[in-house]
């Protein structure tokens, strides 16, 4: 997946299994929901970094609209990874 925002391209990459496991352990409960008490801002920063490889400090400097777009696309990409893995079972 490729996303272009204001002339800058962001290319999604599939995270390693370990990276994905660490992310889900940190932020998700057993039902796939965000754990209670988790900072959604930190989770979004880490998700965009995980999927698009954008450094944390750069993510924190994005405009609100850019952050929303990347978060939406990263969530959709992450969901597609889980769906692909479930279909292969």
N, C-alpha and C positions, 0 to 999 in steps of 0.2 A: 504494500500500500504506500502510496506517495501523496503527500499533502503539500500544497503550495499556499503560503500566506504572505501577502505583500512581497511577492517576488522571491521569497526564500523557500526552498524545498526541504521537506522533512520526509525521510524515508524510514518506514517501519522495518524493523528486523525482528525475527523470531528470537526471543530470549532462550537461553539454555534452560534445560529442565531444572537445574539447581537454582538459577535466578528466579524462575517462576515459582518454585516451591518456597523460597525464602520470602518472596513478596506476598504470596497467599498466606503463609504462616503468620506473617507480621500483621497483615491488615484484614484478613477474612476469617469468619467463624466457620464452623462445620457445615452450615447451611449455605455458604457462599455469599453471605451478607457481610457488610463492613462491621467489624467488631465495635462494640460500644466503647466510647471514650477515645476513639482514634481520631487524630487530627486529619480531617479530610484534605486540608491544604498540603500537609506533608505527603499524604498518600498520592495526591495528584502529581506533585513534583516528582516523586519516585516512579510513578507509572509512566509519565512522559519520558523520563530518563531511561527507564527499562525498555520501552517500545521504540522510541525515536533516537535514543542516545544523546539527547540534549542535556548538557551539564546542568546541575542543580542551580547554580547561580544565574545561568541564562534563562532557565525556566522562570525563576523568581522575578526576572526583569520583563517578562512578556506582558503585553497589554492584556486586559481582561478578555477582550474578544478573541485574541490569539490563544490564550490559555484555554478558553472554553472549547474552541475548535479542536485543539490538540488533545484535550482531555476526552472529548467525545469520540474522536477517531481512535485514540489509544484504547479506550474502553471497548469499542466495537471490534478492534483487532484482537484484543485479549479474549473477548467472548468467542470470536471465531476460532481461536486456538483451542479453547476448551471444547467447543462443538466438534471440531475436527477430531480431537482425541477421543471423544465419546462415540463418534460414528465408527472409529476404527476398532472399538472393542467388540 
